[in-house]
Structure formats: C-alpha cells, structure tokens
C-alpha cells in the first residue's frame, strides 16, 4: 500500500510467507528468513532524493514563470500564481517533514539505554 504525497510514494512493506501446519518445520524456517528486497523497491535515500528533486523542480518552474511574467512573455498569469503556490507548499511540507524527523531522532537519542 502506498501513500502518495506530492510526488513522493512510500513503498509497501513486504509480506511474510505463510507458515505451514503444525508439522511444517520447513515452512517455519522459511518464515524466519528475511524477505528479499527487489530492485524496484525504493529505499529511504531514494525517497528522500526524490522529495528534494520534487521541491527543486517546483521552485525552478516557479522561477521560470516569474521571469516570463517579468519580461511580459507569460500569456496567463494564473500559471505563475499556481506554480508559485505549489513551490511554497512543497517547500513548507518538506521543511515540516524534516523538522519532524529531527524531532523523532532527538527523542530517540534521549531514550535511556
């Protein structure tokens, strides 16, 4: 199950194979093995890189339309306003997620061992 967030998709968790009946010792051994991760699944670094690229893309699109609006080449001002709002929202979302990640890390570091 994936949850799309502004171009970011979070990969679903791999399923654990079913264990056979009471005599299924081989099935129990297979269930304890780590599931293989396919090459198509995204890791945390890939998701983070994609999010940064998404923010940069929205900001560059907004900047290009701003230049067009300033030079008079832009046909529809609404396009610039929409792009600027998208850039602002993606930046705000990314900063909020970064702050939550730092807050979670700080809480984990405060836990007694």
C-alpha positions, 0 to 999 in steps of 0.5 A, spaced: 500 500 500 502 506 498 501 513 500 502 518 495 504 525 497 506 530 492 510 526 488 513 522 493 510 514 494 512 510 500 513 503 498 509 497 501 512 493 506 513 486 504 509 480 506 511 474 510 510 467 507 505 463 510 507 458 515 505 451 514 501 446 519 503 444 525 508 439 522 511 444 517 518 445 520 520 447 513 515 452 512 517 455 519 524 456 517 522 459 511 518 464 515 524 466 519 528 468 513 528 475 511 524 477 505 528 479 499 528 486 497 527 487 489 530 492 485 524 496 484 523 497 491 525 504 493 529 505 499 529 511 504 535 515 500 531 514 494 525 517 497 528 522 500 532 524 493 526 524 490 522 529 495 528 534 494 528 533 486 520 534 487 521 541 491 527 543 486 523 542 480 517 546 483 521 552 485 525 552 478 518 552 474 516 557 479 522 561 477 521 560 470 514 563 470 516 569 474 521 571 469 516 570 463 511 574 467 517 579 468 519 580 461 511 580 459 512 573 455 507 569 460 500 569 456 496 567 463 498 569 469 494 564 473 500 559 471 505 563 475 500 564 481 499 556 481 506 554 480 508 559 485 503 556 490 505 549 489 513 551 490 511 554 497 507 548 499 512 543 497 517 547 500 513 548 507 511 540 507 518 538 506 521 543 511 515 540 516 517 533 514 524 534 516 523 538 522 519 532 524 524 527 523 529 531 527 524 531 532 523 523 532 531 522 532 532 527 538 527 523 542 530 517 540 537 519 542 534 521 549 531 514 550 535 511 556 539 505 554 
